[in-house]
């Protein structure tokens, strides 16, 4: 774990729980329970940022939340199975953030709802389930999540594409804007362009004011309205 100050200054990305929940389109209570103890219940994993007062998570924690959301919602994998996989990967292989790595790829056995990991340079997946953790598995496994990640040279996720529209992208990168969403074309936070449309009354005037393309302004507006649920006051 790292301190909040180190997280801010090192480009780790910092999200409050409400921010992370909004960007991931998840209930605040759910994402809080995944990373922080509550009513003596064990979290899925502890957040990477250590702060006694604020409950905040890093970019890699956020990526992990996206993967867990997909596993839970799309594939009905139990939280216990996910927690066991995370703990086993850390204990046996010293691998953290198993859902945010390119080389150590996580796979899902759709039939048994079991998670596996394919180690770098290997072909066969190794089970991370509680019953047969560490055993070689030859079940048909698929990667059912994290199709919108880019990776740094070390194979760690360093960019998430949160939204696409009309050739434009909203991306999240931990080293920029504290990990908050920005337009890939010009670096503006979508909320800035959205607010300008609301204030100026048209896409064209907002685009002219910020010297941005109309396409990026339209994409930012749609992202803020549809994905973040922003409403003009």
Backbone as a ProteinNet text record, in pm:
[ID]
protein_1_A
[PRIMARY]
XXXXXXXXXXXXXXXXXXXXXXXXXXXXXXXXXXXXXXXXXXXXXXXXXXXXXXXXXXXXXXXXXXXXXXXXXXXXXXXXXXXXXXXXXXXXXXXXXXXXXXXXXXXXXXXXXXXXXXXXXXXXXXXXXXXXXXXXXXXXXXXXXXXXXXXXXXXXXXXXXXXXXXXXXXXXXXXXXXXXXXXXXXXXXXXXXXXXXXXXXXXXXXXXXXXXXXXXXXXXXXXXXXXXXXXXX
[TERTIARY]
83.8	0	87.6	35.2	108.1	22.8	87.3	14.8	-60.3	-156.9	-234.7	-144.4	-51.1	41.1	124.4	177	256.4	171.4	46.6	-42.5	-67.6	-86.5	-113.1	8.9	127.4	248.4	313	274.6	339.7	257.8	140.4	58.2	-7.4	-48	-113.9	-262.1	-316.7	-460.2	-528.1	-618.2	-686.4	-835.3	-918.8	-1063.8	-1129.5	-1216.9	-1301.9	-1398.9	-1461	-1555.4	-1672.9	-1732.7	-1840.7	-1793.8	-1671.3	-1619.1	-1602.7	-1538.7	-1516	-1648.5	-1745.7	-1876.4	-1944.4	-1932	-1993.9	-1927	-1795	-1723.7	-1746.3	-1760.9	-1780.4	-1927.6	-2015.6	-2160.7	-2202.5	-2161.4	-2191.9	-2243.8	-2320.3	-2363.7	-2244.1	-2250.9	-2143.3	-2118.9	-2226.3	-2212.7	-2140.4	-2164.5	-2102.1	-1952.2	-1910.2	-1767	-1694.5	-1763	-1701.9	-1679.1	-1776.8	-1764.5	-1658.1	-1629.1	-1527.7	-1386.9	-1363.7	-1228.1	-1206.2	-1314.1	-1299.2	-1388.1	-1335.9	-1415.1	-1542.7	-1648.9	-1775.1	-1851.4	-1892	-1965.2	-1892.8	-1760.4	-1674.1	-1668.2	-1723.1	-1715.8	-1584.2	-1523.8	-1395.3	-1413.9	-1335.4	-1349.5	-1293.3	-1325.1	-1268.5	-1116.2	-1065.9	-924.7	-913.5	-808	-789.1	-742.4	-787.7	-744.2	-594.7	-535.8	-390.8	-341.9	-432.8	-394.5	-431.5	-334.4	-352.7	-379.7	-501.1	-536.5	-638.4	-609.9	-693.1	-828.9	-838.3	-961.7	-1042.1	-975	-1045.1	-1044.5	-1153.7	-1161.1	-1141.7	-1021.3	-988.9	-921	-930.3	-867.2	-783.1	-693.9	-604.3	-665.2	-595.1	-638.9	-645.1	-542.4	-543.3	-654.5	-685	-800.6	-929	-937.6	-1055.2	-1069.5	-958.5	-960.7	-1007.4	-960.1	-1001.7	-1151.9	-1204.5	-1348.5	-1427.3	-1377	-1444.1	-1449.4	-1336.2	-1331.3	-1424.9	-1426.6	-1512.8	-1659.5	-1691.8	-1829.9	-1870.3	-1781.4	-1811.4	-1827.6	-1738.6	-1746.5	-1875.2	-1914.6	-2034.1	-2162.1	-2168.9	-2292	-2307.7	-2200.5	-2209.3	-2195.4	-2121.6	-2091.3	-2132.2	-2187.5	-2239.8	-2134.1	-2011.5	-1904.8	-1917	-1907.3	-1925.3	-1809.6	-1839.4	-1735.8	-1632.1	-1674.6	-1581.3	-1478.8	-1524.8	-1433.8	-1333.9	-1381.5	-1292.9	-1190.6	-1237.2	-1146.3	-1040.6	-1081.8	-986.8	-881.5	-924.4	-830.6	-728	-774.9	-684.9	-584.3	-632.6	-544.5	-444.6	-489.2	-399.8	-290.9	-329.3	-230.5	-124.5	-166.9	-70.3	18.8	-41.5	33.7	130.5	85.8	166.7	258.8	214.6	291.7	337	300.7	335.6	285.1	166.6	105.4	-10.9	-4.3	-114.3	-188.7	-313.8	-397.2	-398	-443	-438.7	-528	-625.1	-715.3	-664.9	-547.4	-495.6	-361.5	-337.2	-208.4	-225.3	-130.6	-134.4	-68.5	44.1	122.3	70	31.5	-31.6	-182.8	-236.3	-374.4	-472.2	-579.1	-683.3	-787	-829.3	-929.2	-1043.1	-1157.2	-1273.4	-1323.6	-1339.3	-1403.9	-1554.4	-1620.1	-1761.2	-1850	-1814.5	-1897.5	-1891.5	-1772	-1754.9	-1751.2	-1750	-1741	-1613.2	-1503.8	-1376.3	-1277.4	-1196	-1095	-963	-891.4	-761	-664.7	-537.7	-437.4	-341.8	-308.5	-210.4	-83.9	19.1	141.5	214.9	294.2	370.6	457.3	446.4	526.2	468.9	356.9	294.5	170.4	122.3	3	-115.7	-87.9	-196.1	-238	-368.9	-416.3	-404.4	-376.2	-367.4	-486.9	-556.3	-676.4	-642.3	-729.1	-717.2	-836.2	-908.8	-1025	-982.7	-1070.2	-1037.5	-1013.2	-1084.6	-1076.5	-951.3	-915.1	-799.7	-702.4	-683.6	-593.4	-454.2	-396	-262.5	-257.5	-368.6	-371.5	-382.8	-311.9	-325.2	-466.6	-522.6	-657.9	-657.3	-732.9	-743	-885.9	-964.4	-1099.7	-1094.2	-1201.1	-1210.7	-1231.2	-1135.1	-1141.6	-1149.8	-1215.1	-1227	-1193.5	-1152.4	-1129.4	-1252.6	-1332.4	-1462.1	-1469.4	-1357.9	-1361.3	-1234.3	-1231.5	-1116.3	-1071.7	-1168.9	-1137.1	-1094.5	-1104.8	-1078.7	-954.8	-859.4	-738	-619.6	-533.1	-400.3	-299.5	-178.4	-79.2	53.8	127.6	260.1	361.4	488.9	589.1	605.7	569.4	577.9	455.2	359.7	240.3	133.3	140.7	40.6	-54.2	-183.4	-282.2	-249	-246.4	-217.8	-315.8	-418.1	-520.1	-646.9	-759.5	-889.8	-976.4	-1031	-1122.3	-1263.4	-1315.6	-1443.6	-1563.5	-1541.8	-1656.9	-1608.3	-1686.3	-1658.2	-1785.5	-1768.2	-1882.6	-1832.2	-1879.8	-1852.1	-1702.2	-1623.3	-1480.2	-1404	-1473.3	-1410.8	-1404.7	-1308.1	-1292.2	-1276.4	-1339.1	-1314.2	-1224.4	-1108.6	-1012.5	-979.4	-929.2	-884.7	-741.8	-650.6	-508.8	-458.5	-396.8	-361.5	-265.3	-183.3	-84.4	-138.5	-265.5	-324.3	-456.6	-472.6	-598.1	-633.6	-530.8	-548.1	-625.9	-626.8	-697.1	-839.7	-887.2	-1023.6	-1039.7	-1162	-1185.5	-1148.1	-1088.8	-1055.9	-1085.4	-1100	-1117.1	-981.1	-972.4	-844.2	-792.4	-880.3	-840	-772.3	-821.5	-770	-736	-763.4	-726.4	-822.9	-932	-1028.2	-1112	-1137.6	-1235.5	-1371.8	-1443.3	-1573.7	-1669.5	-1663.8	-1755.5	-1732.9	-1610.1	-1580.7	-1652.8	-1642.8	-1709	-1860.3	-1907.2	-2051.5	-2106.8	-2037.3	-2082.5	-2081.5	-1985	-1979	-2098	-2137.6	-2255.9	-2378.8	-2391.4	-2506.8	-2507.6	-2390.4	-2379.8	-2394.7	-2325.5	-2324.4	-2446.5	-2510.8	-2634.5	-2619.8	-2497.9	-2481.9	-2347	-2339.9	-2214.1	-2111	-2156.5	-2065.7	-1997.5	-2071.7	-2013.1	-1918	-1952.8	-1862.7	-1733.1	-1744.8	-1626.6	-1537	-1596.2	-1518.5	-1449.8	-1519	-1464.1	-1341.4	-1343	-1231.6	-1140.8	-1163.1	-1082.7	-1078.9	-1196.2	-1210.4	-1300.4	-1289.7	-1377.2	-1519.6	-1615	-1754.8	-1779.8	-1711.7	-1729.4	-1690.1	-1578.7	-1535.8	-1632	-1686.7	-1783.2	-1911.7	-1957.3	-2077.1	-2054.3	-1936.9	-1906.6	-1899.8	-1838.3	-1829.4	-1968.1	-2053.3	-2189.3	-2266.9	-2256	-2327.5	-2275.1	-2143.4	-2084.3	-2135.6	-2134.5	-2177.1	-2325.9	-2405.8	-2549.9	-2584.4	-2532.9	-2573	-2499.8	-2367.2	-2286.3	-2274.7	-2258.9	-2242.2	-2372	-2472.1	-2601.1	-2601.5	-2514.2	-2511.8	-2636.4	-2690	-2810.6	-2784.1	-2819.6	-2799.2	-2884.9	-2823	-2895.9	-2988.4
-119.8	0	125.2	232.8	358.4	467.1	576.2	686.1	765.1	843.8	926.4	1027.2	1085	1183	1117	998.1	927.4	892.2	855.7	820.6	940.8	1057.9	1179.6	1221.7	1212.7	1262.7	1162.8	1036.4	935.2	894.2	954.1	920	784.4	749.2	620.9	626.6	747.5	763.3	755.9	848.5	853.6	877.2	789.5	801.6	785.5	878.7	854.4	742.7	682.7	574.4	622.9	739.8	787.1	810.8	862.7	883.2	750.1	655.3	524.1	457.5	469.4	409.1	473.6	605	674.1	633.8	630.4	594.4	448	362.1	219	182.1	278.6	256.8	145.3	164.1	67.9	141.4	73.1	135.4	168.6	281.7	323.9	218.9	166.9	69.1	-56.9	-96	-217.2	-200.8	-93.9	-76.1	-47.6	16.2	38.1	-95.5	-183.8	-312.7	-401.1	-379.4	-460.7	-428	-303.3	-260.8	-224.8	-213.4	-173.1	-260.2	-299.4	-382	-308.7	-385.5	-327.4	-430.4	-391.4	-482.7	-616.6	-608.5	-725.1	-816.8	-770.1	-850.3	-822.5	-928.4	-916.8	-861.1	-759.4	-705.7	-800.8	-776	-855.1	-844.8	-725.7	-699	-559.5	-531.4	-397.9	-304.5	-178.3	-79.9	-55.3	-6.8	11.1	136.4	230.1	357.6	357.8	386.1	384.2	525	550.1	679.3	657.2	710.2	683.4	752.5	862.4	939.6	919	920.7	909	765.5	723.8	594.2	619.9	593.7	616.9	493	477	364	414.2	329.1	364.4	326	363.1	326.2	175	103.7	-42	-105	-46.3	-92.4	-73.4	41.8	71.3	-29.1	-59.7	-159.9	-293.8	-327.6	-452.7	-452.7	-338.6	-328.9	-350.6	-297.8	-319.2	-467.4	-536.2	-679.2	-757.4	-723.2	-793.5	-769.4	-647	-617.9	-708.5	-723.8	-809.2	-954.4	-1001.3	-1139.3	-1164.7	-1068.2	-1084.6	-1071.8	-970.1	-939.9	-1026.8	-1038.1	-1107.7	-1259.4	-1304.8	-1447.8	-1511.9	-1431.5	-1484.4	-1559.8	-1508.1	-1566.4	-1511.7	-1596.8	-1553.4	-1463.8	-1372.8	-1284.9	-1365.7	-1474	-1559.7	-1621.6	-1666.2	-1725.3	-1622	-1499.3	-1391.8	-1358.4	-1347.8	-1318.6	-1427.4	-1552.5	-1663.6	-1657.1	-1622	-1612.9	-1502.8	-1388.8	-1276.3	-1312.8	-1374.1	-1410.1	-1517	-1616.5	-1724.9	-1673	-1587.1	-1532.2	-1451.9	-1378.9	-1300.4	-1390.2	-1487.3	-1574.3	-1665.8	-1729	-1829.8	-1772.3	-1665.2	-1614.5	-1469.9	-1407.3	-1267.5	-1175.7	-1207.4	-1127.6	-1048.5	-918.1	-831.8	-779.2	-740.8	-686.5	-780.9	-901.3	-1004.2	-971	-881.3	-848.3	-730.6	-679.7	-561.6	-589.1	-715.7	-755	-817	-782.7	-835.9	-973.4	-991.1	-1113.4	-1227.7	-1199.6	-1300.7	-1286.2	-1358.4	-1337.7	-1418.9	-1355.6	-1422.7	-1480.1	-1602.3	-1668.8	-1719.7	-1740.8	-1790.3	-1918.9	-2021.2	-2145.1	-2120.3	-2103.8	-2066.6	-2172.1	-2298.5	-2406.4	-2414	-2410.2	-2425.6	-2292.9	-2181.6	-2049	-2037.4	-2091.7	-2087.8	-2001.5	-1930.6	-1845	-1919.4	-1888.4	-1946.7	-1835.2	-1864.9	-1770	-1840.9	-1772.2	-1822.7	-1740.3	-1802.8	-1731.8	-1691.9	-1587.5	-1538.5	-1649.9	-1668.1	-1769.6	-1909.2	-1928.2	-2060	-2066.7	-2187.5	-2206.9	-2255.8	-2339.5	-2400.2	-2313.5	-2294.7	-2216.4	-2293.8	-2223.4	-2282.6	-2235.3	-2328.2	-2293.8	-2209.4	-2111.4	-2028.6	-2051.2	-2160	-2188	-2244.2	-2234.8	-2280.3	-2430.5	-2507.8	-2653.4	-2710.7	-2657.4	-2713.9	-2606.2	-2505	-2394.6	-2447.9	-2397	-2437.5	-2555.9	-2625.2	-2742.2	-2698.1	-2768.2	-2738.6	-2771.3	-2684.5	-2705.6	-2699.8	-2788.7	-2790.9	-2761.6	-2701	-2662.2	-2548.2	-2532.5	-2423.1	-2293.5	-2203.8	-2078.3	-1961.1	-1857.1	-1737.8	-1615.6	-1510.5	-1383.6	-1298.6	-1279.6	-1216.9	-1074	-1007.6	-871.7	-797.6	-673.5	-587.8	-581.6	-560.8	-546.8	-404.2	-313.1	-171.3	-119.2	-207.5	-166.8	-156.1	-59.7	-54.2	-79.7	-124.5	-164.9	-95.5	-72.4	-13.3	-121.8	-86.3	-187.5	-301	-277	-382.5	-472.7	-444.7	-528.4	-496.2	-377.7	-336	-236.1	-248.8	-158.9	-13.8	71.2	213.1	305.8	249.2	332.3	249.2	310.6	246.9	335.2	278.7	351.6	334.7	443	436.6	454.7	517.9	551.4	579.6	538.1	566.2	616.9	719.2	770.6	852.3	817	894.6	918.8	814.4	825.4	890.5	930.1	994	896	917.7	830.7	912.2	861.8	911.5	808.6	853.8	761.2	801.6	704.1	728.5	677	766.2	733.2	783	697.1	736	853.1	874.6	982	1115.4	1120.3	1243.6	1271.5	1394.2	1434.6	1342.3	1294.7	1204.8	1078.1	1042.1	921.8	945.7	1069.6	1100.1	1097.8	1087.8	1077.9	1205.9	1189	1301.3	1259.1	1356.9	1329.3	1295.5	1183.9	1142	1243.3	1308.7	1399.7	1525.7	1579.2	1709.5	1719.8	1616.6	1616.7	1687.9	1743.3	1810.6	1708.7	1732.4	1648.7	1663.8	1554.3	1564	1659.6	1664.1	1750.4	1898	1935.7	2074.5	2109.3	2020.2	2045.4	2036.5	1943.6	1931.4	2059.7	2111	2233	2350.5	2353	2460.9	2456.2	2335.8	2322.3	2373.7	2336.6	2380	2532.2	2589	2733.3	2812.8	2766.9	2841	2815	2699.9	2672	2600.1	2562.7	2489.2	2418.8	2311.7	2239.5	2326.5	2400.7	2482.3	2588.7	2657.9	2763.4	2705.8	2589.3	2525.2	2481.3	2425.7	2382	2500.3	2612	2730.8	2787.5	2788	2842.7	2765.3	2632.4	2549.5	2502.9	2554.7	2515.8	2363.4	2304.5	2158.9	2124.5	2002.9	1961.9	1944.3	1967.5	1949.2	1803.5	1710.6	1568.3	1535.5	1593.5	1566.5	1627.5	1743.2	1807.2	1724.4	1675.5	1591.7	1462.6	1402	1278.8	1305.2	1416.4	1451.4	1473.2	1541.4	1567.6	1437.8	1349.3	1221.4	1137	1135.9	1059.4	1110.9	1241.8	1299.1	1278.3	1290.2	1269.1	1123.2	1036.8	897.2	811	832.3	745.3	797.1	927.4	984.1	1037.9	1057.2	1104.1	1248.2	1331.7	1471.8	1542.8	1631.5	1705.5	1853.6	1934.6	2079.3	2136.9	2221.1	2281.4	2391.9
0	0	0	-56.2	-56.8	6.9	48.2	109.9	3.8	48.8	-44	-113.7	-39.7	-99.1	-208.5	-180.9	-282	-403	-379.3	-489.7	-580.2	-518.6	-594.6	-675.2	-614.2	-678.8	-774.5	-764.7	-848.5	-970	-987.3	-1102.9	-1090.8	-969.2	-945.6	-980.2	-981	-998.7	-862.8	-836.4	-707.3	-730.6	-674.9	-688.7	-552.8	-519.2	-403.6	-440.7	-342.2	-370.1	-455.7	-425.9	-514.8	-657.6	-675.1	-810.5	-882.7	-816.5	-877.6	-912.8	-823.4	-848.1	-969.2	-980.7	-1094.7	-1225.8	-1227.6	-1350.8	-1389.3	-1289.1	-1315.5	-1329.5	-1306	-1311	-1214.4	-1089.2	-984	-861.2	-774.1	-649.3	-560.4	-492.7	-403.3	-295.1	-237.3	-129.6	-176.3	-300.3	-352.7	-365.6	-430.6	-451.8	-320.8	-226.3	-94.1	-23.6	-31.3	38	-25.4	-152.5	-218.5	-171.9	-128.7	-95.3	51.2	129.4	268.7	357.9	475.6	567.4	609	628.2	670.7	752.6	873.1	961.3	975.4	991	1011.2	889.1	777.5	655	583.3	533.1	466.3	326.2	287	152.4	48	-77	-185	-181.1	-163.4	-142.1	-82.6	-12.1	41.7	-68.5	-60.3	-157.3	-147.8	-254.9	-261.3	-190.8	-161.5	-101.6	45.2	128.6	274	323.3	370.9	426.7	536.8	654.7	771.8	763.4	689.9	686.9	559	445.1	317.8	267.3	211.1	143.9	-5.1	-52.5	-192.7	-249.7	-380.8	-447.1	-564.2	-612.5	-722.3	-857.1	-964.2	-1098.7	-1115.1	-1065.9	-1079.4	-996.2	-881	-803.7	-885.6	-951.4	-1033.4	-1147.5	-1213.2	-1320.2	-1265.1	-1146.5	-1084.9	-1057.6	-1015.5	-991.5	-1119.7	-1231.6	-1360.1	-1396	-1373.5	-1403.7	-1313.7	-1185.7	-1091.5	-1124.5	-1162.7	-1205.1	-1320.6	-1418.6	-1532.5	-1489.3	-1403.7	-1356.3	-1278.8	-1197.7	-1115.4	-1199.6	-1282.7	-1355.5	-1479.6	-1557.5	-1685.8	-1673.7	-1570.1	-1561.3	-1428.3	-1336.7	-1210	-1129.8	-1127.9	-1046.3	-904.5	-805.1	-666.7	-622.4	-530.8	-476	-399	-336.4	-263.8	-358.4	-475.6	-573.4	-624	-643.4	-689.6	-581.4	-455.8	-345.3	-331.3	-341.1	-330.4	-440.4	-561.1	-673.1	-650.2	-603.1	-575.7	-467.7	-359.9	-248.8	-288.7	-366.4	-406.4	-500.3	-594.2	-687.2	-613.2	-510.2	-432.2	-346.8	-282	-190.5	-264.4	-370.6	-438.3	-545.7	-610.6	-724.2	-708.2	-595.5	-570.2	-681.8	-730.1	-835.1	-775.8	-785.2	-742.9	-865.5	-844.8	-952	-1073	-1048	-1153	-1271.3	-1253.9	-1363.4	-1446.6	-1414.4	-1483.5	-1549.5	-1585.6	-1641.5	-1779.7	-1867.7	-2003.4	-2012.9	-1942.3	-1957.6	-1871.5	-1747.3	-1662.4	-1682	-1777.8	-1819.4	-1735	-1695.2	-1618.4	-1713.5	-1685.1	-1767.8	-1679	-1740.2	-1667.4	-1730.3	-1649	-1691.2	-1679.7	-1794	-1793.9	-1730.3	-1747.1	-1695	-1543.2	-1487.6	-1342.7	-1267.7	-1340.5	-1278	-1194.5	-1248	-1178.4	-1254.7	-1178.6	-1237.8	-1251.3	-1359.3	-1385.7	-1424.1	-1418.8	-1464	-1558.9	-1666.9	-1761.2	-1740.7	-1685.9	-1653.4	-1780.9	-1771.1	-1885.8	-1943.8	-2074.9	-2141.8	-2137.6	-2067.7	-2057.5	-2146.3	-2170.8	-2251.8	-2169.5	-2070.3	-1993.3	-1876.1	-1857.1	-1743.2	-1612.2	-1503.4	-1370.1	-1289	-1227.7	-1152.2	-1029.8	-1002.2	-882.4	-788.9	-810.7	-727.2	-592.9	-494.7	-359.5	-353.8	-436.3	-427.3	-493.3	-607.5	-677.9	-722.2	-637.8	-669.1	-699.3	-806.3	-844.5	-937.9	-955.9	-1043.6	-1189.6	-1276.5	-1418.1	-1464.7	-1544.7	-1594.6	-1746.4	-1808.6	-1953.1	-1997.7	-1908.1	-1944.8	-2046	-2118	-2213.4	-2136.1	-2144.8	-2069.8	-2166.8	-2124.3	-2207.7	-2123.7	-2191.9	-2123.6	-2147.4	-2045.4	-2063.3	-2017.3	-2006.7	-1955.6	-1995.7	-1967.3	-1989.5	-2134.9	-2221.8	-2363.3	-2399	-2305	-2332.8	-2260.7	-2233	-2163.5	-2258.4	-2232.8	-2292.9	-2181.7	-2219.5	-2120.3	-2144.5	-2033.4	-2044.3	-2081.2	-2103.2	-2142.6	-2042.5	-1915.5	-1814.5	-1814.2	-1900.1	-1908.4	-1807.3	-1746.3	-1648.9	-1715.1	-1685.9	-1745.5	-1712.3	-1814.5	-1789.8	-1860.2	-1925.1	-1987.6	-2006.6	-1975.4	-1992.3	-2080.5	-2186	-2272.8	-2218.6	-2163	-2093.9	-2186.2	-2303.3	-2387.9	-2529.4	-2627.7	-2768.8	-2835.5	-2917.6	-2992.2	-3111	-3229.7	-3350.5	-3370.8	-3350.6	-3371.6	-3257.9	-3150.8	-3035.1	-2918.1	-2828.9	-2712.2	-2584.4	-2479	-2343.6	-2276.7	-2229.2	-2170.9	-2027.4	-1953.2	-1815.4	-1804.6	-1764.6	-1755.6	-1620.6	-1538	-1401.2	-1391.3	-1494.2	-1489.1	-1537.5	-1572.2	-1624.6	-1555.7	-1506.2	-1441.4	-1325.1	-1254.3	-1139	-1174.3	-1301	-1344.4	-1387.9	-1378.7	-1418.7	-1569.6	-1620.5	-1764.5	-1838	-1956.5	-2044.6	-2187.7	-2274.3	-2416.2	-2475.4	-2546.1	-2603	-2704.3	-2777.2	-2883.2	-2832.1	-2719.9	-2677.5	-2529.2	-2451.6	-2310.3	-2217.2	-2270.4	-2184.1	-2106.3	-1977.8	-1908	-1974.4	-1996.7	-2063.4	-1993.2	-1861.1	-1786.7	-1819.2	-1852.6	-1889.3	-2019.7	-2118.3	-2246.2	-2231.9	-2150.5	-2126.1	-2064.6	-1963.6	-1897.5	-1994.9	-2084.8	-2182.3	-2277.5	-2318.5	-2404.4	-2331.7	-2205.4	-2126.7	-2112.2	-2086.3	-2063.9	-2193	-2297.7	-2424.4	-2510.1	-2488	-2559.5	-2691.4	-2730.9	-2856.3	-2857.9	-2938.1	-2954.1	-3025.6	-3124.3	-3203.8	-3119.3	-3034.8	-2952	-2849.3	-2793.8	-2697.5	-2765.7	-2886.8	-2960.3	-2992.7	-3031.9	-3064	-2940.1	-2828.3	-2704.6	-2659.4	-2674.9	-2627.7	-2741.3	-2860.9	-2976.6	-2989.6	-2978.3	-2986.3	-3104.7	-3154.4	-3264	-3212.8	-3301.7	-3263.6	-3225.4	-3293.6	-3264.3	-3120.7	-3074.4	-2937.3	-2836.8	-2868.4	-2778.7	-2772	-2886	-2887.7	-2807.5	-2825.7	-2752.3	-2602.9	-2564.1	-2422.5	-2363.3	-2438.7	-2391.5	-2373.3	-2472.7	-2464.7	-2348.7	-2328.1	-2217.5	-2083.5	-2066.8	-1938.5	-1913.7	-2018.1	-2003.3	-1982	-2071	-2069.2	-1971.1	-1958.3	-1873.2	-1729.9	-1713.5	-1579.2	-1522	-1607.2	-1559.1	-1511.9	-1570.6	-1531.4	-1583.7	-1503.2	-1537.4	-1516.7	-1613.8	-1602.8	-1490.1	-1409.2	-1297.7	-1350.2
[MASK]
+++++++++++++++++++++++++++++++++++++++++++++++++++++++++++++++++++++++++++++++++++++++++++++++++++++++++++++++++++++++++++++++++++++++++++++++++++++++++++++++++++++++++++++++++++++++++++++++++++++++++++++++++++++++++++++++++++++++++

